[in-house]
């Protein structure tokens, strides 16, 4: 896989990456960011939409794992009823925890995809690990100056994706 910050897919939210779609592109495992990808930072637990989506993936035999840069308490609380492989303080964009997640799921680089809301952590980590990436817009973006700057830096990457792929996936 040639390294690039441009994700292979962009969706409006996590649920648009349906089990049928993922199955159609050969995905057997999904590595998921939590905060602002599946739920806002403020939500300690996964909501009904997240649980229903995860169940739909499981019904198709698609495994999931959480890889988050957030701390142990946050990740363990979010995962307490789901009991999925979960890694905290992952150090994304480094690939180590993504490779561990693939090992835990029993998947490989060809049949695993990662999903997150940030180009310079989630997409970069996926590509560092040699897997495809799905980018979703942040659910509830922070308004601090650093986050605004990061989002500004992401704009040309997203523009390149749309130019390359067109508006539809």
C-alpha positions in Angstrom: 0.0 0.0 0.0 1.4 3.4 -1.0 1.5 5.8 2.0 -0.9 8.7 1.8 -3.0 10.7 4.3 -6.0 10.4 1.9 -8.4 7.8 3.3 -9.9 5.1 1.0 -13.4 6.0 2.1 -15.2 9.0 3.7 -18.7 8.6 5.1 -21.0 11.1 6.9 -21.1 8.8 10.0 -20.0 5.4 11.2 -23.3 3.7 10.3 -23.0 4.5 6.6 -20.2 1.9 6.6 -22.8 -0.9 6.6 -22.0 -4.5 7.2 -23.0 -5.2 3.6 -20.6 -2.6 2.3 -17.8 -3.8 4.5 -18.4 -7.4 3.5 -18.5 -6.4 -0.2 -14.9 -4.9 0.1 -13.6 -8.0 1.9 -13.5 -6.6 5.4 -13.4 -9.2 8.2 -12.2 -6.8 11.0 -12.7 -3.1 11.8 -10.5 -1.1 14.1 -12.5 1.7 15.6 -11.7 5.0 17.3 -14.2 5.9 20.0 -14.3 9.6 20.7 -16.0 11.7 18.0 -16.1 8.7 15.7 -18.8 6.5 17.5 -19.8 8.8 20.3 -19.0 12.4 21.5 -16.5 12.7 24.3 -19.3 13.4 26.7 -21.0 10.0 26.2 -19.4 7.5 28.5 -21.2 4.5 27.0 -22.1 3.5 23.5 -25.6 4.5 22.4 -28.3 2.4 20.8 -27.1 3.3 17.3 -23.6 2.2 18.0 -24.7 -1.1 19.6 -27.1 -1.9 16.7 -24.3 -1.2 14.1 -21.8 -3.3 16.0 -24.4 -6.1 16.2 -25.0 -5.9 12.4 -21.3 -6.3 11.8 -21.1 -9.3 14.2 -24.0 -10.9 12.4 -21.9 -10.8 9.2 -18.9 -12.3 11.0 -17.1 -8.9 11.0 -15.0 -8.5 14.2 -14.3 -5.2 15.8 -11.7 -3.7 18.2 -11.2 -0.3 19.8 -8.0 1.6 19.4 -8.1 4.9 21.2 -5.6 7.6 22.2 -7.7 8.2 25.2 -7.0 6.8 28.7 -7.7 3.5 30.3 -10.7 4.6 32.3 -12.5 6.0 29.3 -11.9 3.1 27.0 -12.7 0.4 29.6 -16.0 2.2 30.6 -17.1 2.5 27.0 -16.2 -1.2 26.3 -17.5 -2.7 29.6 -20.7 -4.3 28.1 -19.3 -4.9 24.6 -16.2 -6.8 25.7 -14.3 -6.2 22.4 -10.5 -6.1 22.2 -9.7 -2.6 23.3 -6.5 -0.6 23.5 -6.0 2.8 25.2 -3.2 5.3 25.0 -2.6 3.8 21.6 -0.1 6.5 20.4 -1.8 6.9 17.0 -0.4 7.5 14.4 2.0 4.8 15.4 0.8 1.3 14.3 1.7 -0.9 17.3 -1.8 -1.1 18.8 -3.5 -1.5 15.4 -1.3 -4.6 14.7 -2.2 -6.0 18.2 -5.9 -5.4 17.4 -5.6 -7.3 14.2 -3.8 -10.2 16.0 -6.6 -10.3 18.6 -9.3 -10.3 15.9 -7.5 -12.9 13.8 -7.5 -10.6 10.8 -4.7 -9.4 8.5 -3.8 -6.3 6.5 -5.8 -7.3 3.5 -9.1 -7.8 5.4 -8.9 -5.1 8.1 -10.0 -1.5 7.9 -9.7 1.3 10.5 -12.3 4.1 11.1 -11.8 7.4 12.8 -12.5 11.1 12.7 -8.9 12.4 12.3 -6.6 12.4 9.3 -3.4 12.8 11.3 -4.0 10.2 13.9 -6.6 7.6 12.6 -5.9 7.6 8.8 -2.2 8.0 9.3 -2.1 5.1 11.8 -4.1 2.8 9.5 -1.8 3.5 6.6 1.3 3.0 8.9 -0.2 -0.4 9.7 -0.7 -1.1 6.0 -4.5 -1.2 6.1 -7.3 0.8 4.5 -9.0 3.8 6.3 -12.5 5.2 6.7 -12.7 8.8 7.7 -15.9 10.2 9.3 -16.5 13.8 10.3 -16.2 14.4 14.1 -19.5 14.1 15.9 -18.9 17.0 18.3 -15.7 18.8 17.4 -13.7 20.7 20.0 -13.4 24.4 19.4 -10.0 24.9 20.9 -7.3 26.6 18.7 -5.2 23.4 18.3 -8.2 21.4 17.1 -9.3 24.2 14.7 -5.7 24.2 13.3 -5.7 20.4 12.8 -9.1 20.5 11.0 -7.8 23.3 8.8 -4.8 21.1 7.9 -7.1 18.2 7.1 -9.1 20.2 4.5 -6.7 19.7 1.5 -6.6 16.0 2.3 -10.4 15.7 2.2 -10.5 17.9 -0.9 -8.0 15.5 -2.6 -10.2 12.5 -1.7 -13.3 14.1 -3.2 -11.4 15.2 -6.3 -10.0 11.7 -6.7 -13.1 9.7 -5.9 -16.0 12.1 -6.6 -18.6 12.9 -3.9 -20.0 9.3 -3.8 -18.2 6.3 -2.4 
